[in-house]
Amino acid sequence: MKKIIASLSFLLILSACAGDATKLTPTTYSALNGWADDSHAAALSVFTNSCAANEGRSNAYTSKSEGPIGVRENWAHVCRVANDLGQPTDEQARQFFETNFTPYQVATESKSTGLHTGYYEPLLNGSRKRVAPYLTPVHGVPSDLTKPYYSREEILEGQSNAPVLLYVDDPVMLFFLHVQGSGKVRLTDGSMVGLQYAAQNGYSYVPIGRILKERGELPKPSMQGIRDWLHAHPREADEVMNTNPSYVFFKLSAGDEYAKGAQGISLTPLRSIAVDDDRATYGVPTYLDTYMTQFGSSNQVKLRRLFVSQDTGGALKGPARVDIFFGRGEQEEWQAGHQNAQGNTYWLLPVAEGMKLRDGLPIEVDDEPPPADIIP
């Protein structure tokens, strides 16, 4: 029997996470600022890559602490539809998203917006052998890894059993590689090798910019400012970096492609984002209505774009907390280092198969299927 749904003025709350629970409020595409101006075909290509990566994952579309985000069968359906489109135009891709997904504003009980920062793929210089100036080890996953493991300081003192993958010439750049989670190393023979996040020692990330600000060293810390300070103060640098006990272990990857995120596929500049995988999950189309700093200035310009969640990071806490991947290069590094804005975050979640839509919202269904495709 047909039922008419006039609106979806309900509020979904993911309450599995104690305290500041996730709130998802359904909205319309016409309410998404800048939605019609985006390149939806580019976003769709990134989404189909995530579909392929999630196909074999038993925990696909599931966050660690809050469980399933959407019904997996409906995710499988929209992925099949996306793959059947081939190479659509922007208009066809936009129609795909509007027909198959409902946008939900992501918030928590205490905050309606999210912090949107940036990251990039660092490029270091290194060697497979320990020879000057390549004296700083890059560690792989130790065979005896338990959490919590040794702290950053203890690992650097040689107390762990972590194997050495490579040696690099700059401990400060390696520190930022830990923060970014992946990068590239140019070896002495000119070849490139990738380093990809493999594991972490179990300690919470402590931002050293906050430490330097509290000490009065950097009133307004930025990534570039922190890096320059550490290079200019080599005697204090180790002590400051060790105030962050978190330590990342890497694995080697190909050197001729962008770094792979935690979902296991190469990231796409200004289309891939990292999220808190305790509160969010991989492969979700995510629309950001936020700001970015105009290159070489302090001007804030609007950034309204559809991304896909494909990575995570230790500093990301909360369902609307997002790190935007900018790519590799000096400008990209600058943009990532200056990206720090509050903005609106929207998840696009698949509607139940067969549901008719108008402006992104169900209006007519058979036999009263659930109005939203999310499992609290």
N, C-alpha and C positions, 0 to 999 in steps of 0.2 A: 504494500500500500504506500502511495506517495505521501511524503510529508514535506511541508514547506518550512524552511528555516529562515526567518526574517533577518536575523543578525546573529553574530557570535559575540555578544557582549559579556562573555564570561572570562574568568581569569584562571589560568592553569598554574598550579604551584607544585614544584618538585620539592617534596618535603623530606626526602631520604637523608639529605644533608642537614645535620642539626644546626640550629642557630639561624644564620642569614640565608633562608631558603631561596631557591631560584624561582622567579616569577616570569611567566610567559603570557603576554597579553596579545591576543590576535589583533591584526590591523589589516589595512588594505594597501595595495600597491600604489594607489593614488596618494596615500599618506606618506610614502617613502620619498623624501626630498631627493630629486635628481635621478630617480629610478629610470625614467624614460631616456635619459641622456647617456646611459652606460653602454659599453660594448658587450652585449649579452652573449654573443657568439664566443668571445674570448673566455668569458667565465664558464660557459658550458663545456668548452674543451677541457678546462681544469677539473670541472666536476666529473666528467666521464673518466678521467684518469683516476680520480678517487674512487669511483664506482668499481673500476677494475681491481684496485688495491683492496677494497673492502670485500670483494666477492669471496675470497677464501678465508676471511677472518671470522672466527667463531664469535668474537665479541664486537663485531662491527656495529656502529651506531649505538654504542653503549659507553657511558662514562663510568669511571671507577667507583665513585661514591653515590651517584644518583641513578644508576641503572640505565635501562634502554631509553633512548631519545627517539621515539617513533617506532612504529611496527616494522620489523625487518622486511616482511613480505611487501609492504608498500614502498619501502626504499628500493627493493629489487625491481618492482614494477617501474618506478620512475627512471631507474638506471637503464632498463631495457628500452624504454621509450627514447631516452637520450641517445643511446647507441644507434637506434634505428634512424635517427635524424641525419646521420652522416656529417656533412659540413653545411650547417644551416646558415642563413643570413642572420643579421642581428635581430631583425623583426621576428623571424621564425624562432630564434632562441628565446627572445623575450616572451613570446606566446607560450613556449614550452614551460618556462618557469611559472608564468601566471596561471596556466591551466593545471599544473600538477603540484603546486606548492601553495601553502598559506604562510604569509609572513607573520612572525611573532616578535614583538619587542622583548628583549632579554633584559631583566633587571633582578634585583634582590629586594628583600623586604625593607632594606635600609637605604638603597640607592637605586636611582632610575637610570643612571648613565654608567658607562664603563671607561676605563683608562685604556687608551690606544697608543702604544709605543711602537718602536720599529727595531728591526735587526737586519743584518746583512751577512754576506759571506766573506770572512777575512781571508787575506792572502798573506801567508808567511813564507819565509825562506828557511830551508832545512836541509838535512843530510841524513842518510841512513846510518852513518857512522858518527861517533862522537869525536869530533875534531873541531878546533877553534875556527870560527866563532860559534859553531853549532854545539852548544853545551847543555841546553835545556831539554830534558826528555819529555816526550809526549807519550802518555801511558795508555795501554790497552786495558781490558777488563781483567782484574786479578782473579786467580783461580779460587781464592778463599774469600771472595766478596760476600760479606754479610752487612746488614744495615742496623745501626750505624757502623761504618767502617772507620778507618783512620781518617783524621781531619786533613785538610789541605796542608797544614804545616807539617804534620807527621808524615804524610806521603812525600812531601818535598825533602824531608830529612832522611828518606830511604827506608821507612819502617814498613812499607807495604810490599806485597809480592806481585805488584802490577808489572806486566812486561812492558818493555820500551818499544814503541813502534817506529819512532823517528826522533831526531834531535833538531831543535830550531834555535835561531840566533837571538831571540828576543822574548824574555819571560813575560814582559808586559803584554805583547801581542798574543802570547799563548793564553794569558789570563782572559783576554777579551774573546779568544776562541772558545774558552770554557763558557763564557757568558752567552755567546751567540749560538753555540751548540754544534756548529759544523763549519768547515772552511776548506781551503786549499793550501797546499805547501808546494812551493817551487823548489825542486831539488837541485843539487850542484851541477847535474848534467843537463839542466834546462827542462826536464820533464816535470809534469804536474801530477800530484797525487791528492786524493780527497781524504778528509777526515770527517767522520760522521759520528754523532752522539751514539754511544752504546750503553752506558750505564752511569750511575752517579753514586757517591759514597753515602748518601742517606742523610746528610746534613742540610738544613734549610739555607737557602741563599740569603746572604746579607749584602745589600748594596753598599759598596765602598764609597760611592758618591755621598751617601748620607753621613758616613763616618768623616769624610773630609769636610763636609759642610759643618758638622757639629764641632769640629776642631778649628773652624775658622779659616781653613786653607782654600776652600772653593765655595764662595757664597751662593753661586748658581752653577752647580756641577752639570756638565754635559759629558757625553762619552769622549769627545775629543779633548775636553778640558781635563778630565780624569787621566786620560792616557798621557797627555803632555806633562801633567804634574808628576806622574810616576816616573817618566823618563828624566825629568829634571831633578828628581830627588831619589837617586838610586839607593842611598843608604836607608831611607825610610820606606822604600817601595815594598820590599818583602813583608815588612811588619803590617803595612796597610792592607796589602792583598790577602794576608793571612787572617785578617779580621773576618773575612768571608770563609768559613770552614768548608763550604761546598766544593766538591772536586768532581770533574767530569772525566770519564774514561771513554776512549774513542775506538773506532774500528776504521780500517782503511776502505776507501771507496774509489771509484773512477775519478780521474782528474779532468775529464773533458765534458762534464755536464754540471749543472747547478747542484748544489748540495741536496741530499735527500733528507726529508723531514722524518718525524717519528712514524708517519704512516708508511714510510718505506719507498716513496716515490720522489722524483726530483721536484724541487720547489719552483714556482713561477713568480718572477718579480711582480709586485703589486697585484697579485691575484691569490697568493698563498698566505695564510695566516697561521700563527701558533696560538694555541688556546690552553687553558687549564684542563687537562684531561681527567681531573677529578670531577669537574662540574660540566664539562662539555665533551664533545667527541669529534672524531675525524670524519671528513667527507660531507660536512653540512654546508650548503650554500649560506653564506653569512653576509648580509648587507650592512655596510658601515656608513653612517652619516656623521662625519668627523672633520677634523682639520689636519693639515700638514704644513710644515714650515717651508716657505718658498726658498729654493736653493740660493745660498749666499746672502740671505737677508733674515730679518726677524719677522717678516710678514707672514701671517697665517692665511692660508687659502683653503677653500672647501675641498674635502676629499669624500666623494660619494660614489661608492663602487661596490660591486658584488665580488666577494672573495670566497674561498673554500678553505675550511679548516683542515690542515694537513701536517701540523707540527705541534710541539709543546715546549715548555720551558719551565725551569724551576722557579722563576720569579713571577709566574703567572698565577694569580689567585682570584678566583671568582668566575662566574659564567660569562660575564660581559667583558672580562679582561682579555685584551687582544694584543699580539705582537705582529706587526705587518712586515712581511719579507720584502726588502727593497732590491736585493740582487747583489752584484759584485762590482766594485770600482770605487773611485774616490768620491764621486758625487753621491753614489748610493750609500757609502759609509757616512757621509755628511748628513744625508736625509734621515738615515736610521738613527743617527746620534741625536738629531734635533727633533725627532718625532715624540711628542708628549702632549696628548690632547684628550680631553673628556669628550665623549660623543655617544651617539645612540647605536646600539647593536641589535640586529634583527636576524633571527634564524628563519630560514625557509624550510618548512617541514612538509613532507608529502601528505596530500589529502587522501582519504580513502579511495580506492580504485572505483571508478565509475561515477564519482560524485560530480555533479555539474557545478560550474563556477560562474560567478560574475564579479569582476574586479578582485579576483583572488579569494573570494569568500563563497563557501557552499550556499546554494540557495534552494536546491531541490535534490532529494535523495530518495532511495528506495529502502523501506523497512528500517528506518531510523538507525543507520550505522553511526558509530561514534563521530561527533562533529570535528574532533581533532585527532591527529595521528601521533599522539604522545602518551607514553605510559608513565604515570607518576611513580 
